Amino acid sequence: MNMSKILIISGLILLITGIFLYIFEDKLNWIGTLPFDFRYENNHTKIYAPFGSMIIVSIILSFLFNFFSKLFK
C-alpha cells in the first residue's frame, strides 16, 4: 500500500471521528470524568491525566482493530 493511500485513509478516519465527536459532544460529556481520570489544580499548576478514558478508548480500539483484521483476512 502506498504512503499516499495510508495518509488519505488515516485523514478520512480522523475526519469522520471529528465529525462524530462534534455531533455527539453533548452525549459524550462523561469522557474525562471517569473514576481513574486524574485531575490536580493548584494556583499556578493544572495537571490532567485521563487514565480511565485512555483505558476505555484502548479497549474499544483494540476490539475494532481485531474485528476488522479478522474481517478482511
N, C-alpha and C positions, 0 to 999 in steps of 0.2 A: 504494500500500500504506500502510495506517495506521501510525502510530508504535507503536500498541499491538501490532499484529501483528509488527512488526520486533523489539520488545522481547521478546515471548513466544518467537519463533523463536530469537533470539540466546540467551535464557536456557535454552532446551531444548538448544541446541548446547553451551553451557557445561556443563550438567548431564551430558550424555552424555559429553563429553570428560573431565569429572571422574571419572565412574564408570569409564570406560575406564582412566584413569591409576591409579585406586585398585586396580582388579582386577589390572592387569598391571605394578605398580610393581617387582616383582622381576625382570621380564623387560626393563624399560626402565632399568636402572641404568647403561647406557652414556651416557645423556643427562647432560651436564655434565662428562664426562671425555674428550671428543673432543680431537684434537690442537690445534685452534685455540681451545680454551677457555682463557682467561687467568685464572690464579689467583695472587694475591700475598698472603702472610700475613706480618705483622710482629708485634711485641709488642703494639702498640696499633691496628693497622690490618689490615683484611681487605678485599681487593678481588677481586671475581669478575666476569668479563665473558665470558659463554658465546658467543663469536663463532661457533665451529664448530656449536654446537647451533642458533643462530639461523639460520645458512645452511641447515642441513638442514630445519628447520621451515618456512623461507620457500620452499624448493623444493617441499616436499610441499603446502603450502597453495596455492601458485601452480598446481601441477598439478591439485589438486582444484577450485579455482575455475574454471580453464579448462575442465575436463571437465564440470562441472555447468552452466556458462554455455552451452556448446555443446549439452548435452543438453536444456536447457529453452528453447532458442532456436527 
